[in-house]
């Protein structure tokens, strides 16, 4: 079953909406214009609108034309990234330092397209809730919506999400059962030494040497501590120390990220970073303070719902155009919080070749408007299949 004809008919509208949102990006919890646009469209379609969860969140509620007690939720994220855009096309960002570099503009519009179609046809039994979430890019908007009663106010049996994926051809989908996105944690290490003249290093405890040893040593967490069957990434992303060429500084500061899928490996990596930093510092005559911040948990797909999602994708794209065991990504996703509360699945829709400049979070990225009716057709078919009977 290809793209739904009715959705293909309003492809131009979807493109216009997407480009308007792209031109006016708003970062986490500042999506006032975007959420107002979403709410206005939903109301125009005749869908019941609820606003205010996580500040700028919007939920649209639609009942089918047949009675039924079942309900599901479909989720799209709305926020942009705090980064400049280098594109020169007409719909490039008009908000300096803000850009839709992850495709959330397209995610929002694909779900709006499905909402429009389903509001016209209502060919399902039960209820669908369209969840437009703020603050995915590090803000944890999914967690906040859950904490503020998303599933108490809008009870559902299942929840579904979708992300565009550069490198996956247009017209294709992909997913997998189990972990699909990683837990995203942060660490900070402050190393204290004894500063002094660079010409007299024997009278100092050099925190740059301490930090260099720590950076090398924590790489052994993946190579020598974690079960090789279980993935872990520990990356140091910042290292700051010193202010002059002839001064050994008093302290150094470094930070980074930990990416894992397994809860035990997640805790093990945290423990080993602290042990290594403090142990190396003491051995070389200094001291270390280590701080951690737990980020998003791993996004773990449920088996039955993933089978449903990928089967629906096959109906839309054809069986040969759906990958059922895509390798998990070390990127993070706060849809994880919704999957901790309700069974569901998070899949990927092809955005086309991953050429330079068209990768996620790059200054030249742009969502591919060609896939808007593909994604909207997937969402619509998912509702019609899952809610086929009351």
C-alpha positions as CSV (number, residue, x, y, z in Angstrom):
1,X,0.0,0.0,0.0
2,X,1.7,3.3,-1.1
3,X,1.2,6.8,0.1
4,X,-2.5,7.6,0.7
5,X,-4.0,9.5,-2.2
6,X,-5.6,12.1,0.0
7,X,-2.4,12.9,1.8
8,X,-0.6,13.2,-1.6
9,X,-3.2,15.7,-2.6
10,X,-2.1,18.1,0.2
11,X,1.6,17.5,-0.1
12,X,2.1,21.2,-1.1
13,X,0.4,22.3,2.2
14,X,2.7,20.0,4.2
15,X,5.7,21.5,2.5
16,X,4.6,25.0,3.2
17,X,3.9,24.3,6.9
18,X,7.3,22.5,7.2
19,X,9.2,25.4,5.6
20,X,7.4,28.0,7.7
21,X,8.4,26.1,10.9
22,X,12.0,25.7,9.6
23,X,12.2,29.4,9.0
24,X,11.1,30.2,12.6
25,X,13.0,27.7,14.8
26,X,12.4,27.8,18.5
27,X,14.6,26.0,21.1
28,X,13.6,23.9,24.1
29,X,10.5,25.2,25.9
30,X,10.4,28.4,23.8
31,X,8.3,26.8,21.1
32,X,5.5,29.4,21.5
33,X,5.0,30.2,17.8
34,X,5.3,26.5,16.8
35,X,2.9,25.2,19.4
36,X,0.4,28.0,18.5
37,X,0.6,26.9,14.8
38,X,0.1,23.3,15.8
39,X,-2.8,24.0,18.0
40,X,-4.4,26.2,15.3
41,X,-4.1,23.5,12.7
42,X,-5.5,20.9,14.9
43,X,-8.5,23.1,15.8
44,X,-8.9,23.8,12.0
45,X,-9.1,20.0,11.5
46,X,-11.8,19.7,14.1
47,X,-9.6,18.0,16.7
48,X,-9.9,18.6,20.4
49,X,-6.8,20.5,21.6
50,X,-5.1,20.6,25.0
51,X,-2.2,22.9,25.8
52,X,0.2,23.5,28.6
53,X,2.0,20.2,29.4
54,X,5.7,20.9,29.7
55,X,4.8,24.5,29.1
56,X,4.6,24.6,25.3
57,X,3.4,21.0,24.7
58,X,0.2,20.3,22.7
59,X,-2.0,17.2,22.7
60,X,-4.8,16.7,20.1
61,X,-7.5,14.2,20.8
62,X,-9.5,12.5,18.0
63,X,-12.2,9.8,18.2
64,X,-12.9,7.5,15.3
65,X,-16.2,7.0,13.6
66,X,-16.7,3.6,15.3
67,X,-17.0,3.1,19.1
68,X,-14.1,1.6,20.9
69,X,-12.3,1.8,24.3
70,X,-8.8,1.5,23.0
71,X,-6.5,4.5,22.7
72,X,-3.0,5.1,21.4
73,X,-0.6,8.0,21.3
74,X,1.6,9.3,18.5
75,X,4.4,11.6,19.4
76,X,6.4,14.3,17.5
77,X,9.0,16.7,18.8
78,X,8.9,20.4,18.0
79,X,12.1,22.1,19.2
80,X,15.2,23.3,17.2
81,X,18.8,23.4,18.2
82,X,20.8,26.4,19.5
83,X,23.1,26.6,16.5
84,X,23.5,28.8,13.4
85,X,22.2,27.8,10.0
86,X,24.4,28.1,6.9
87,X,21.8,27.4,4.2
88,X,21.0,30.1,1.7
89,X,17.5,29.0,0.6
90,X,14.4,31.1,1.2
91,X,13.1,29.1,4.2
92,X,16.4,29.3,6.1
93,X,16.3,30.3,9.8
94,X,15.2,33.8,10.5
95,X,16.1,33.4,14.2
96,X,19.8,34.0,14.6
97,X,21.6,31.2,16.4
98,X,18.7,28.8,16.2
99,X,18.1,26.1,13.6
100,X,16.0,23.0,12.8
101,X,19.1,20.8,12.3
102,X,17.5,17.6,13.4
103,X,14.3,17.5,11.4
104,X,11.8,18.2,14.2
105,X,10.1,20.6,11.8
106,X,9.4,17.6,9.6
107,X,8.4,15.4,12.5
108,X,5.8,18.0,13.5
109,X,4.4,18.3,10.1
110,X,4.2,14.6,9.3
111,X,2.1,14.2,12.4
112,X,0.0,17.2,11.5
113,X,-0.6,15.6,8.1
114,X,-1.8,12.4,9.6
115,X,-4.1,14.4,12.0
116,X,-5.6,16.2,9.0
117,X,-6.2,12.9,7.1
118,X,-7.6,11.1,10.1
119,X,-9.9,13.9,11.1
120,X,-11.4,13.8,7.6
121,X,-11.8,10.0,7.5
122,X,-12.0,8.9,11.1
123,X,-11.8,5.3,9.8
124,X,-10.9,3.7,13.1
125,X,-12.4,2.6,16.4
126,X,-11.4,4.3,19.7
127,X,-9.1,7.3,20.3
128,X,-5.8,8.6,19.1
129,X,-3.8,11.3,20.9
130,X,-1.4,13.4,18.8
131,X,1.4,14.4,21.2
132,X,3.5,17.4,20.1
133,X,6.4,17.5,22.6
134,X,8.7,20.4,23.4
135,X,12.3,20.3,24.6
136,X,13.7,17.0,23.2
137,X,17.2,18.4,22.5
138,X,18.6,18.1,26.0
139,X,15.6,19.5,27.8
140,X,13.9,16.3,28.7
141,X,10.5,17.5,27.5
142,X,9.3,13.9,27.3
143,X,10.1,13.3,30.9
144,X,8.3,16.5,32.0
145,X,5.2,15.7,30.0
146,X,5.1,12.3,31.7
147,X,5.7,13.8,35.1
148,X,2.9,16.3,34.5
149,X,0.4,13.6,33.9
150,X,0.4,12.9,30.1
151,X,-0.8,9.3,30.5
152,X,-3.1,10.1,33.4
153,X,-4.8,12.9,31.4
154,X,-4.7,11.0,28.1
155,X,-4.8,7.2,29.0
156,X,-3.4,5.0,26.2
157,X,-2.4,1.4,25.7
158,X,0.5,2.1,23.4
159,X,2.8,5.0,22.3
160,X,4.7,5.4,19.1
161,X,7.5,7.7,17.9
162,X,9.5,8.3,14.7
163,X,12.7,10.1,13.6
164,X,14.0,10.9,10.2
165,X,17.3,9.2,9.3
166,X,19.9,10.5,6.8
167,X,21.6,7.6,5.2
168,X,18.4,5.6,4.9
169,X,16.9,5.9,1.4
170,X,13.7,7.9,0.8
171,X,10.7,5.5,1.0
172,X,12.3,3.2,3.5
173,X,11.8,2.6,7.2
174,X,13.9,0.9,9.8
175,X,13.6,-0.3,13.4
176,X,14.5,-3.0,15.8
177,X,13.2,-4.7,19.0
178,X,15.1,-3.8,22.2
179,X,17.6,-0.9,22.6
180,X,17.5,1.5,19.7
181,X,19.0,4.7,21.2
182,X,21.5,5.0,24.0
183,X,21.4,6.4,27.5
184,X,23.1,9.8,27.6
185,X,25.0,10.7,30.8
186,X,27.5,13.4,31.5
187,X,30.6,13.7,33.7
188,X,32.8,16.5,34.9
189,X,36.3,16.0,36.5
190,X,38.1,18.8,38.3
191,X,41.8,18.0,39.0
192,X,43.7,19.9,41.6
193,X,47.5,20.0,41.5
194,X,50.1,22.5,42.6
195,X,50.9,25.3,40.2
196,X,54.2,26.9,39.6
197,X,56.8,28.0,37.0
198,X,57.0,25.9,33.9
199,X,60.8,25.9,34.1
200,X,60.6,24.2,37.5
201,X,58.1,21.3,37.0
202,X,59.7,19.3,39.9
203,X,58.2,21.9,42.3
204,X,54.7,21.4,41.0
205,X,52.0,18.8,40.6
206,X,51.0,19.3,37.0
207,X,47.2,19.0,36.5
208,X,47.6,18.8,32.8
209,X,49.7,15.6,33.2
210,X,47.1,14.3,35.6
211,X,44.3,15.0,33.1
212,X,46.2,13.5,30.2
213,X,46.7,10.3,32.2
214,X,43.0,10.3,33.1
215,X,41.9,10.7,29.5
216,X,43.9,7.7,28.5
217,X,43.0,5.6,31.4
218,X,39.2,6.0,31.1
219,X,39.4,4.5,27.6
220,X,40.1,1.2,29.2
221,X,36.5,1.2,30.5
222,X,35.3,0.1,27.1
223,X,38.3,-2.0,26.2
224,X,39.0,-3.8,29.5
225,X,36.1,-3.3,32.0
226,X,32.8,-3.6,30.0
227,X,31.6,-6.9,28.7
228,X,32.6,-6.8,25.0
229,X,29.1,-7.9,24.0
230,X,27.6,-4.8,25.7
231,X,28.3,-1.4,24.1
232,X,29.7,1.6,26.0
233,X,31.2,4.8,24.7
234,X,33.2,7.1,27.1
235,X,34.3,10.3,25.3
236,X,36.1,13.3,26.8
237,X,34.9,16.3,24.9
238,X,36.4,19.2,26.8
239,X,39.8,19.8,28.5
240,X,40.6,23.2,30.0
241,X,43.7,24.2,31.9
242,X,46.3,27.0,32.0
243,X,46.5,30.6,30.9
244,X,50.1,31.2,30.0
245,X,52.9,29.5,28.1
246,X,55.3,29.5,31.1
247,X,52.9,28.7,33.9
248,X,51.9,25.2,35.2
249,X,48.3,25.8,36.3
250,X,46.8,24.9,39.7
251,X,43.9,22.9,38.3
252,X,42.4,21.4,35.2
253,X,38.8,20.6,34.2
254,X,37.5,18.1,31.8
255,X,34.1,16.7,30.9
256,X,32.5,14.3,28.5
257,X,29.7,11.9,27.8
258,X,28.9,8.2,28.5
259,X,26.7,6.3,26.1
260,X,25.3,2.9,27.1
261,X,22.3,0.6,26.4
262,X,22.6,-1.7,29.5
263,X,21.7,-0.4,33.0
264,X,24.5,-2.4,34.7
265,X,27.1,-1.1,32.2
266,X,25.8,2.4,32.7
267,X,26.5,2.2,36.5
268,X,29.8,0.4,36.0
269,X,31.1,3.2,33.7
270,X,30.2,5.8,36.2
271,X,31.9,4.0,39.0
272,X,35.1,3.4,37.0
273,X,35.4,7.0,35.9
274,X,35.4,8.1,39.5
275,X,37.8,5.4,40.6
276,X,40.2,6.1,37.7
277,X,40.2,9.9,38.1
278,X,40.7,9.8,41.8
279,X,43.2,7.0,41.7
280,X,45.4,8.6,39.0
281,X,45.2,12.0,40.7
282,X,46.3,10.5,44.1
283,X,49.1,8.5,42.5
284,X,50.6,11.6,40.9
285,X,50.2,13.8,44.0
286,X,47.0,15.6,43.2
287,X,43.3,15.2,43.9
288,X,40.1,14.8,41.8
289,X,36.5,15.8,42.2
290,X,34.0,13.9,39.9
291,X,30.4,14.9,39.2
292,X,27.8,13.0,37.2
293,X,24.6,14.0,35.6
294,X,22.3,11.2,34.4
295,X,20.7,12.1,31.1
296,X,18.1,10.3,29.0
297,X,17.7,6.5,29.7
298,X,18.1,4.1,26.8
299,X,15.3,4.0,24.3
300,X,14.1,0.4,24.4
301,X,11.4,-0.8,21.9
302,X,8.8,-3.3,23.0
303,X,8.5,-6.5,20.8
304,X,4.8,-6.5,20.0
305,X,4.5,-2.8,19.2
306,X,7.7,-2.9,17.1
307,X,6.3,-5.7,15.1
308,X,3.2,-3.7,14.6
309,X,5.1,-0.6,13.6
310,X,7.3,-2.3,11.1
311,X,4.4,-4.3,9.6
312,X,2.5,-1.1,9.0
313,X,5.7,0.4,7.5
314,X,5.8,-2.5,5.1
315,X,2.2,-1.8,4.1
316,X,3.2,1.7,3.2
317,X,6.7,1.2,1.7
318,X,6.7,-2.5,0.7
319,X,8.4,-5.4,2.6
320,X,11.7,-4.9,0.8
321,X,11.9,-1.3,2.0
322,X,11.8,-2.0,5.8
323,X,14.9,-2.9,7.8
324,X,13.9,-4.9,10.8
325,X,17.2,-5.0,12.7
326,X,18.9,-1.6,12.2
327,X,22.0,-1.3,14.5
328,X,21.2,0.8,17.6
329,X,22.4,4.3,17.7
330,X,24.6,5.9,20.4
331,X,22.5,9.0,20.1
332,X,20.0,9.8,22.8
333,X,16.2,10.3,22.7
334,X,13.8,11.4,25.4
335,X,11.0,9.3,23.9
336,X,12.7,6.8,26.2
337,X,10.7,8.2,29.1
338,X,7.4,7.5,27.4
339,X,8.5,3.9,26.6
340,X,9.3,3.4,30.3
341,X,5.6,4.2,31.0
342,X,3.8,2.5,28.1
343,X,4.6,-0.2,25.6
344,X,5.5,1.2,22.2
345,X,8.1,1.6,19.5
346,X,10.4,4.2,18.0
347,X,11.3,3.7,14.3
348,X,13.2,5.6,11.6
349,X,12.1,7.0,8.2
350,X,14.6,7.4,5.4
351,X,15.6,11.0,4.7
352,X,17.9,10.2,1.8
353,X,21.7,9.9,1.4
354,X,23.9,11.0,4.3
355,X,26.0,13.3,2.2
356,X,28.3,16.0,3.8
357,X,26.1,18.8,5.0
358,X,23.0,16.6,5.2
359,X,23.8,14.9,8.4
360,X,21.8,15.5,11.6
361,X,23.0,18.5,13.7
362,X,25.0,20.1,10.8
363,X,24.6,23.7,9.7
364,X,23.6,22.8,6.2
365,X,21.0,20.1,7.1
366,X,17.5,20.4,5.8
367,X,14.6,17.9,6.2
368,X,13.6,16.3,3.0
369,X,10.1,17.4,2.0
370,X,9.7,14.4,-0.3
371,X,9.1,12.2,2.7
372,X,6.4,14.3,4.4
373,X,3.5,12.3,2.8
374,X,5.3,9.0,3.4
375,X,5.5,9.7,7.1
376,X,2.0,11.0,7.3
377,X,0.7,7.9,5.5
378,X,2.6,5.7,8.0
379,X,1.1,7.5,11.0
380,X,-2.4,7.3,9.5
381,X,-2.1,3.6,8.6
382,X,-0.8,2.8,12.0
383,X,-3.9,4.3,13.6
384,X,-6.2,2.5,11.2
385,X,-4.5,-0.8,11.8
386,X,-4.0,-0.7,15.6
387,X,-7.5,0.8,16.1
388,X,-9.2,-1.4,13.5
389,X,-11.5,-2.8,16.1
390,X,-13.0,-1.4,19.3
